Amino acid sequence: MKQWRHPGGKLLALGADKLTDAELLAILISIGIKNKSAEKIAEELLNRVC
């Protein structure tokens, strides 16, 4: 399976139904912070609330 650098590319290629909740949230977050990607931030947020 192809590795994506950002879930936005995966969204365009495969559609929203193929993304995880963390990947979808990462797209909304857009960019990360120093040493932490948007996807990592999204995963941490989901782990706190789920």
PQR file of N, CA, C, O and H, with PARSE charges and radii, in Angstrom:
ATOM      1  N   MET A   1       0.841  -1.181   0.000 -0.4000 1.5000
ATOM      2  CA  MET A   1       0.000   0.000   0.000 -0.0000 2.0000
ATOM      3  C   MET A   1       0.887   1.247   0.000  0.5500 1.7000
ATOM      4  O   MET A   1       1.931   1.276   0.651 -0.5500 1.4000
ATOM      5  N   LYS A   2       0.473   2.241  -0.713 -0.4000 1.5000
ATOM      6  CA  LYS A   2       1.245   3.479  -0.830 -0.0000 2.0000
ATOM      7  C   LYS A   2       1.287   4.208   0.513  0.5500 1.7000
ATOM      8  O   LYS A   2       0.286   4.278   1.227 -0.5500 1.4000
ATOM      9  H   LYS A   2      -0.375   2.217  -1.242  0.4000 1.0000
ATOM     10  N   GLN A   3       2.459   4.749   0.842 -0.4000 1.5000
ATOM     11  CA  GLN A   3       2.621   5.579   2.031 -0.0000 2.0000
ATOM     12  C   GLN A   3       2.366   7.031   1.637  0.5500 1.7000
ATOM     13  O   GLN A   3       2.927   7.514   0.654 -0.5500 1.4000
ATOM     14  H   GLN A   3       3.272   4.693   0.262  0.4000 1.0000
ATOM     15  N   TRP A   4       1.543   7.714   2.380 -0.4000 1.5000
ATOM     16  CA  TRP A   4       1.195   9.101   2.100 -0.0000 2.0000
ATOM     17  C   TRP A   4       1.957  10.014   3.043  0.5500 1.7000
ATOM     18  O   TRP A   4       2.115   9.696   4.221 -0.5500 1.4000
ATOM     19  H   TRP A   4       1.087   7.322   3.179  0.4000 1.0000
ATOM     20  N   ARG A   5       2.432  11.147   2.537 -0.4000 1.5000
ATOM     21  CA  ARG A   5       3.115  12.134   3.384 -0.0000 2.0000
ATOM     22  C   ARG A   5       2.112  12.941   4.184  0.5500 1.7000
ATOM     23  O   ARG A   5       2.418  13.383   5.292 -0.5500 1.4000
ATOM     24  H   ARG A   5       2.304  11.405   1.580  0.4000 1.0000
ATOM     25  N   HIS A   6       0.931  13.138   3.648 -0.4000 1.5000
ATOM     26  CA  HIS A   6      -0.136  13.865   4.333 -0.0000 2.0000
ATOM     27  C   HIS A   6      -1.450  13.224   3.914  0.5500 1.7000
ATOM     28  O   HIS A   6      -1.599  12.827   2.759 -0.5500 1.4000
ATOM     29  H   HIS A   6       0.682  12.779   2.749  0.4000 1.0000
ATOM     30  N   PRO A   7      -2.398  13.117   4.824 -0.5600 1.5000
ATOM     31  CA  PRO A   7      -3.647  12.443   4.474  0.2800 2.0000
ATOM     32  C   PRO A   7      -4.469  13.134   3.386  0.5500 1.7000
ATOM     33  O   PRO A   7      -5.387  12.524   2.839 -0.5500 1.4000
ATOM     34  N   GLY A   8      -4.162  14.386   3.062 -0.4000 1.5000
ATOM     35  CA  GLY A   8      -4.886  15.072   1.991 -0.0000 2.0000
ATOM     36  C   GLY A   8      -4.707  14.378   0.647  0.5500 1.7000
ATOM     37  O   GLY A   8      -5.645  14.311  -0.148 -0.5500 1.4000
ATOM     38  H   GLY A   8      -3.416  14.882   3.507  0.4000 1.0000
ATOM     39  N   GLY A   9      -3.518  13.866   0.393 -0.4000 1.5000
ATOM     40  CA  GLY A   9      -3.271  13.120  -0.843 -0.0000 2.0000
ATOM     41  C   GLY A   9      -4.051  11.826  -0.878  0.5500 1.7000
ATOM     42  O   GLY A   9      -4.586  11.438  -1.917 -0.5500 1.4000
ATOM     43  H   GLY A   9      -2.757  13.920   1.039  0.4000 1.0000
ATOM     44  N   LYS A  10      -4.114  11.168   0.250 -0.4000 1.5000
ATOM     45  CA  LYS A  10      -4.888   9.929   0.357 -0.0000 2.0000
ATOM     46  C   LYS A  10      -6.378  10.220   0.157  0.5500 1.7000
ATOM     47  O   LYS A  10      -7.081   9.452  -0.499 -0.5500 1.4000
ATOM     48  H   LYS A  10      -3.679  11.483   1.094  0.4000 1.0000
ATOM     49  N   LEU A  11      -6.850  11.320   0.720 -0.4000 1.5000
ATOM     50  CA  LEU A  11      -8.245  11.724   0.556 -0.0000 2.0000
ATOM     51  C   LEU A  11      -8.582  11.917  -0.912  0.5500 1.7000
ATOM     52  O   LEU A  11      -9.597  11.413  -1.393 -0.5500 1.4000
ATOM     53  H   LEU A  11      -6.279  11.944   1.254  0.4000 1.0000
ATOM     54  N   LEU A  12      -7.731  12.646  -1.624 -0.4000 1.5000
ATOM     55  CA  LEU A  12      -7.980  12.899  -3.044 -0.0000 2.0000
ATOM     56  C   LEU A  12      -7.937  11.613  -3.877  0.5500 1.7000
ATOM     57  O   LEU A  12      -8.730  11.445  -4.803 -0.5500 1.4000
ATOM     58  H   LEU A  12      -6.906  13.055  -1.234  0.4000 1.0000
ATOM     59  N   ALA A  13      -7.030  10.728  -3.553 -0.4000 1.5000
ATOM     60  CA  ALA A  13      -6.858   9.511  -4.346 -0.0000 2.0000
ATOM     61  C   ALA A  13      -7.884   8.437  -4.032  0.5500 1.7000
ATOM     62  O   ALA A  13      -8.350   7.742  -4.935 -0.5500 1.4000
ATOM     63  H   ALA A  13      -6.386  10.864  -2.801  0.4000 1.0000
ATOM     64  N   LEU A  14      -8.243   8.291  -2.753 -0.4000 1.5000
ATOM     65  CA  LEU A  14      -9.068   7.144  -2.352 -0.0000 2.0000
ATOM     66  C   LEU A  14     -10.455   7.505  -1.836  0.5500 1.7000
ATOM     67  O   LEU A  14     -11.355   6.665  -1.851 -0.5500 1.4000
ATOM     68  H   LEU A  14      -7.864   8.855  -2.019  0.4000 1.0000
ATOM     69  N   GLY A  15     -10.641   8.738  -1.379 -0.4000 1.5000
ATOM     70  CA  GLY A  15     -11.928   9.152  -0.834 -0.0000 2.0000
ATOM     71  C   GLY A  15     -11.938   9.121   0.686  0.5500 1.7000
ATOM     72  O   GLY A  15     -11.144   8.424   1.316 -0.5500 1.4000
ATOM     73  H   GLY A  15      -9.910   9.421  -1.367  0.4000 1.0000
ATOM     74  N   ALA A  16     -12.853   9.890   1.261 -0.4000 1.5000
ATOM     75  CA  ALA A  16     -12.924  10.058   2.716 -0.0000 2.0000
ATOM     76  C   ALA A  16     -13.205   8.761   3.457  0.5500 1.7000
ATOM     77  O   ALA A  16     -12.754   8.584   4.589 -0.5500 1.4000
ATOM     78  H   ALA A  16     -13.498  10.457   0.749  0.4000 1.0000
ATOM     79  N   ASP A  17     -13.942   7.857   2.834 -0.4000 1.5000
ATOM     80  CA  ASP A  17     -14.292   6.610   3.518 -0.0000 2.0000
ATOM     81  C   ASP A  17     -13.087   5.701   3.745  0.5500 1.7000
ATOM     82  O   ASP A  17     -13.186   4.735   4.503 -0.5500 1.4000
ATOM     83  H   ASP A  17     -14.308   8.001   1.914  0.4000 1.0000
ATOM     84  N   LYS A  18     -11.965   5.984   3.113 -0.4000 1.5000
ATOM     85  CA  LYS A  18     -10.755   5.171   3.274 -0.0000 2.0000
ATOM     86  C   LYS A  18      -9.796   5.743   4.324  0.5500 1.7000
ATOM     87  O   LYS A  18      -8.760   5.142   4.606 -0.5500 1.4000
ATOM     88  H   LYS A  18     -11.885   6.768   2.498  0.4000 1.0000
ATOM     89  N   LEU A  19     -10.134   6.899   4.902 -0.4000 1.5000
ATOM     90  CA  LEU A  19      -9.272   7.534   5.893 -0.0000 2.0000
ATOM     91  C   LEU A  19      -9.732   7.196   7.305  0.5500 1.7000
ATOM     92  O   LEU A  19     -10.917   6.979   7.556 -0.5500 1.4000
ATOM     93  H   LEU A  19     -10.976   7.388   4.673  0.4000 1.0000
ATOM     94  N   THR A  20      -8.766   7.157   8.222 -0.4000 1.5000
ATOM     95  CA  THR A  20      -9.094   6.953   9.625 -0.0000 2.0000
ATOM     96  C   THR A  20      -9.625   8.260  10.201  0.5500 1.7000
ATOM     97  O   THR A  20      -9.495   9.317   9.583 -0.5500 1.4000
ATOM     98  H   THR A  20      -7.803   7.333   8.018  0.4000 1.0000
ATOM     99  N   ASP A  21     -10.224   8.181  11.386 -0.4000 1.5000
ATOM    100  CA  ASP A  21     -10.680   9.396  12.054 -0.0000 2.0000
ATOM    101  C   ASP A  21      -9.515  10.353  12.276  0.5500 1.7000
ATOM    102  O   ASP A  21      -9.659  11.564  12.104 -0.5500 1.4000
ATOM    103  H   ASP A  21     -10.329   7.323  11.887  0.4000 1.0000
ATOM    104  N   ALA A  22      -8.359   9.810  12.659 -0.4000 1.5000
ATOM    105  CA  ALA A  22      -7.181  10.650  12.893 -0.0000 2.0000
ATOM    106  C   ALA A  22      -6.730  11.347  11.615  0.5500 1.7000
ATOM    107  O   ALA A  22      -6.337  12.513  11.655 -0.5500 1.4000
ATOM    108  H   ALA A  22      -8.241   8.826  12.799  0.4000 1.0000
ATOM    109  N   GLU A  23      -6.781  10.651  10.487 -0.4000 1.5000
ATOM    110  CA  GLU A  23      -6.387  11.260   9.216 -0.0000 2.0000
ATOM    111  C   GLU A  23      -7.345  12.373   8.824  0.5500 1.7000
ATOM    112  O   GLU A  23      -6.905  13.420   8.350 -0.5500 1.4000
ATOM    113  H   GLU A  23      -7.100   9.704  10.454  0.4000 1.0000
ATOM    114  N   LEU A  24      -8.642  12.172   9.011 -0.4000 1.5000
ATOM    115  CA  LEU A  24      -9.624  13.209   8.695 -0.0000 2.0000
ATOM    116  C   LEU A  24      -9.439  14.429   9.594  0.5500 1.7000
ATOM    117  O   LEU A  24      -9.505  15.566   9.127 -0.5500 1.4000
ATOM    118  H   LEU A  24      -9.000  11.321   9.396  0.4000 1.0000
ATOM    119  N   LEU A  25      -9.208  14.189  10.882 -0.4000 1.5000
ATOM    120  CA  LEU A  25      -8.980  15.278  11.811 -0.0000 2.0000
ATOM    121  C   LEU A  25      -7.686  16.016  11.472  0.5500 1.7000
ATOM    122  O   LEU A  25      -7.616  17.238  11.602 -0.5500 1.4000
ATOM    123  H   LEU A  25      -9.155  13.265  11.261  0.4000 1.0000
ATOM    124  N   ALA A  26      -6.670  15.285  11.041 -0.4000 1.5000
ATOM    125  CA  ALA A  26      -5.403  15.899  10.658 -0.0000 2.0000
ATOM    126  C   ALA A  26      -5.587  16.865   9.492  0.5500 1.7000
ATOM    127  O   ALA A  26      -4.927  17.902   9.434 -0.5500 1.4000
ATOM    128  H   ALA A  26      -6.726  14.292  10.936  0.4000 1.0000
ATOM    129  N   ILE A  27      -6.472  16.530   8.573 -0.4000 1.5000
ATOM    130  CA  ILE A  27      -6.752  17.434   7.453 -0.0000 2.0000
ATOM    131  C   ILE A  27      -7.373  18.733   7.971  0.5500 1.7000
ATOM    132  O   ILE A  27      -7.048  19.814   7.480 -0.5500 1.4000
ATOM    133  H   ILE A  27      -7.008  15.687   8.621  0.4000 1.0000
ATOM    134  N   LEU A  28      -8.261  18.631   8.956 -0.4000 1.5000
ATOM    135  CA  LEU A  28      -8.870  19.832   9.532 -0.0000 2.0000
ATOM    136  C   LEU A  28      -7.851  20.659  10.304  0.5500 1.7000
ATOM    137  O   LEU A  28      -7.887  21.889  10.271 -0.5500 1.4000
ATOM    138  H   LEU A  28      -8.525  17.753   9.355  0.4000 1.0000
ATOM    139  N   ILE A  29      -6.940  19.978  11.002 -0.4000 1.5000
ATOM    140  CA  ILE A  29      -5.900  20.679  11.746 -0.0000 2.0000
ATOM    141  C   ILE A  29      -4.955  21.374  10.772  0.5500 1.7000
ATOM    142  O   ILE A  29      -4.439  22.454  11.062 -0.5500 1.4000
ATOM    143  H   ILE A  29      -6.911  18.979  11.029  0.4000 1.0000
ATOM    144  N   SER A  30      -4.735  20.764   9.639 -0.4000 1.5000
ATOM    145  CA  SER A  30      -3.941  21.285   8.531 -0.0000 2.0000
ATOM    146  C   SER A  30      -2.448  21.085   8.700  0.5500 1.7000
ATOM    147  O   SER A  30      -1.875  20.204   8.059 -0.5500 1.4000
ATOM    148  H   SER A  30      -5.154  19.887   9.403  0.4000 1.0000
ATOM    149  N   ILE A  31      -1.811  21.864   9.530 -0.4000 1.5000
ATOM    150  CA  ILE A  31      -0.372  21.700   9.713 -0.0000 2.0000
ATOM    151  C   ILE A  31      -0.097  21.376  11.165  0.5500 1.7000
ATOM    152  O   ILE A  31      -0.919  21.656  12.038 -0.5500 1.4000
ATOM    153  H   ILE A  31      -2.277  22.579  10.051  0.4000 1.0000
ATOM    154  N   GLY A  32       1.022  20.805  11.418 -0.4000 1.5000
ATOM    155  CA  GLY A  32       1.391  20.451  12.782 -0.0000 2.0000
ATOM    156  C   GLY A  32       2.150  21.577  13.464  0.5500 1.7000
ATOM    157  O   GLY A  32       2.058  22.746  13.092 -0.5500 1.4000
ATOM    158  H   GLY A  32       1.690  20.578  10.710  0.4000 1.0000
ATOM    159  N   ILE A  33       2.889  21.180  14.458 -0.4000 1.5000
ATOM    160  CA  ILE A  33       3.764  22.095  15.167 -0.0000 2.0000
ATOM    161  C   ILE A  33       5.170  21.521  15.099  0.5500 1.7000
ATOM    162  O   ILE A  33       5.356  20.405  14.614 -0.5500 1.4000
ATOM    163  H   ILE A  33       2.964  20.229  14.761  0.4000 1.0000
ATOM    164  N   LYS A  34       6.136  22.241  15.564 -0.4000 1.5000
ATOM    165  CA  LYS A  34       7.523  21.777  15.501 -0.0000 2.0000
ATOM    166  C   LYS A  34       7.637  20.387  16.129  0.5500 1.7000
ATOM    167  O   LYS A  34       7.240  20.176  17.275 -0.5500 1.4000
ATOM    168  H   LYS A  34       5.985  23.148  15.958  0.4000 1.0000
ATOM    169  N   ASN A  35       8.173  19.464  15.375 -0.4000 1.5000
ATOM    170  CA  ASN A  35       8.416  18.080  15.798 -0.0000 2.0000
ATOM    171  C   ASN A  35       7.150  17.252  16.025  0.5500 1.7000
ATOM    172  O   ASN A  35       7.217  16.181  16.629 -0.5500 1.4000
ATOM    173  H   ASN A  35       8.495  19.636  14.444  0.4000 1.0000
ATOM    174  N   LYS A  36       5.995  17.734  15.548 -0.4000 1.5000
ATOM    175  CA  LYS A  36       4.767  16.954  15.702 -0.0000 2.0000
ATOM    176  C   LYS A  36       3.852  17.227  14.513  0.5500 1.7000
ATOM    177  O   LYS A  36       3.438  18.364  14.283 -0.5500 1.4000
ATOM    178  H   LYS A  36       5.941  18.603  15.057  0.4000 1.0000
ATOM    179  N   SER A  37       3.544  16.178  13.766 -0.4000 1.5000
ATOM    180  CA  SER A  37       2.699  16.327  12.581 -0.0000 2.0000
ATOM    181  C   SER A  37       1.243  16.535  12.975  0.5500 1.7000
ATOM    182  O   SER A  37       0.841  16.252  14.104 -0.5500 1.4000
ATOM    183  H   SER A  37       3.880  15.255  13.953  0.4000 1.0000
ATOM    184  N   ALA A  38       0.468  17.031  12.029 -0.4000 1.5000
ATOM    185  CA  ALA A  38      -0.971  17.199  12.255 -0.0000 2.0000
ATOM    186  C   ALA A  38      -1.618  15.852  12.566  0.5500 1.7000
ATOM    187  O   ALA A  38      -2.517  15.770  13.403 -0.5500 1.4000
ATOM    188  H   ALA A  38       0.795  17.261  11.113  0.4000 1.0000
ATOM    189  N   GLU A  39      -1.163  14.800  11.894 -0.4000 1.5000
ATOM    190  CA  GLU A  39      -1.739  13.483  12.146 -0.0000 2.0000
ATOM    191  C   GLU A  39      -1.437  13.004  13.562  0.5500 1.7000
ATOM    192  O   GLU A  39      -2.295  12.392  14.197 -0.5500 1.4000
ATOM    193  H   GLU A  39      -0.433  14.867  11.214  0.4000 1.0000
ATOM    194  N   LYS A  40      -0.248  13.267  14.061 -0.4000 1.5000
ATOM    195  CA  LYS A  40       0.107  12.885  15.434 -0.0000 2.0000
ATOM    196  C   LYS A  40      -0.740  13.663  16.430  0.5500 1.7000
ATOM    197  O   LYS A  40      -1.209  13.092  17.415 -0.5500 1.4000
ATOM    198  H   LYS A  40       0.449  13.764  13.545  0.4000 1.0000
ATOM    199  N   ILE A  41      -0.942  14.951  16.194 -0.4000 1.5000
ATOM    200  CA  ILE A  41      -1.796  15.764  17.062 -0.0000 2.0000
ATOM    201  C   ILE A  41      -3.215  15.200  17.060  0.5500 1.7000
ATOM    202  O   ILE A  41      -3.838  15.080  18.115 -0.5500 1.4000
ATOM    203  H   ILE A  41      -0.561  15.415  15.394  0.4000 1.0000
ATOM    204  N   ALA A  42      -3.722  14.858  15.890 -0.4000 1.5000
ATOM    205  CA  ALA A  42      -5.064  14.294  15.766 -0.0000 2.0000
ATOM    206  C   ALA A  42      -5.182  12.990  16.542  0.5500 1.7000
ATOM    207  O   ALA A  42      -6.169  12.781  17.248 -0.5500 1.4000
ATOM    208  H   ALA A  42      -3.216  14.955  15.032  0.4000 1.0000
ATOM    209  N   GLU A  43      -4.197  12.118  16.423 -0.4000 1.5000
ATOM    210  CA  GLU A  43      -4.219  10.848  17.152 -0.0000 2.0000
ATOM    211  C   GLU A  43      -4.248  11.089  18.658  0.5500 1.7000
ATOM    212  O   GLU A  43      -4.990  10.424  19.381 -0.5500 1.4000
ATOM    213  H   GLU A  43      -3.396  12.288  15.850  0.4000 1.0000
ATOM    214  N   GLU A  44      -3.446  12.035  19.130 -0.4000 1.5000
ATOM    215  CA  GLU A  44      -3.408  12.341  20.555 -0.0000 2.0000
ATOM    216  C   GLU A  44      -4.753  12.892  21.043  0.5500 1.7000
ATOM    217  O   GLU A  44      -5.222  12.528  22.121 -0.5500 1.4000
ATOM    218  H   GLU A  44      -2.843  12.575  18.543  0.4000 1.0000
ATOM    219  N   LEU A  45      -5.369  13.768  20.247 -0.4000 1.5000
ATOM    220  CA  LEU A  45      -6.690  14.300  20.602 -0.0000 2.0000
ATOM    221  C   LEU A  45      -7.732  13.181  20.683  0.5500 1.7000
ATOM    222  O   LEU A  45      -8.512  13.119  21.634 -0.5500 1.4000
ATOM    223  H   LEU A  45      -4.988  14.064  19.371  0.4000 1.0000
ATOM    224  N   LEU A  46      -7.739  12.321  19.702 -0.4000 1.5000
ATOM    225  CA  LEU A  46      -8.709  11.223  19.699 -0.0000 2.0000
ATOM    226  C   LEU A  46      -8.483  10.277  20.877  0.5500 1.7000
ATOM    227  O   LEU A  46      -9.444   9.778  21.462 -0.5500 1.4000
ATOM    228  H   LEU A  46      -7.105  12.372  18.930  0.4000 1.0000
ATOM    229  N   ASN A  47      -7.242  10.032  21.223 -0.4000 1.5000
ATOM    230  CA  ASN A  47      -6.953   9.167  22.363 -0.0000 2.0000
ATOM    231  C   ASN A  47      -7.444   9.771  23.669  0.5500 1.7000
ATOM    232  O   ASN A  47      -7.820   9.042  24.587 -0.5500 1.4000
ATOM    233  H   ASN A  47      -6.461  10.437  20.748  0.4000 1.0000
ATOM    234  N   ARG A  48      -7.443  11.090  23.759 -0.4000 1.5000
ATOM    235  CA  ARG A  48      -7.920  11.764  24.977 -0.0000 2.0000
ATOM    236  C   ARG A  48      -9.429  11.739  25.115  0.5500 1.7000
ATOM    237  O   ARG A  48      -9.943  11.671  26.231 -0.5500 1.4000
ATOM    238  H   ARG A  48      -7.138  11.682  23.013  0.4000 1.0000
ATOM    239  N   VAL A  49     -10.148  11.791  24.007 -0.4000 1.5000
ATOM    240  CA  VAL A  49     -11.609  11.893  24.078 -0.0000 2.0000
ATOM    241  C   VAL A  49     -12.342  10.586  23.810  0.5500 1.7000
ATOM    242  O   VAL A  49     -13.538  10.485  24.085 -0.5500 1.4000
ATOM    243  H   VAL A  49      -9.730  11.845  23.100  0.4000 1.0000
ATOM    244  N   CYS A  50     -11.662   9.608  23.289 -0.4000 1.5000
ATOM    245  CA  CYS A  50     -12.332   8.334  22.969 -0.0000 2.0000
ATOM    246  C   CYS A  50     -12.016   7.263  23.986  0.5500 1.7000
ATOM    247  O   CYS A  50     -12.497   6.136  23.865 -0.5500 1.4000
ATOM    248  H   CYS A  50     -10.691   9.690  23.066  0.4000 1.0000
TER
END
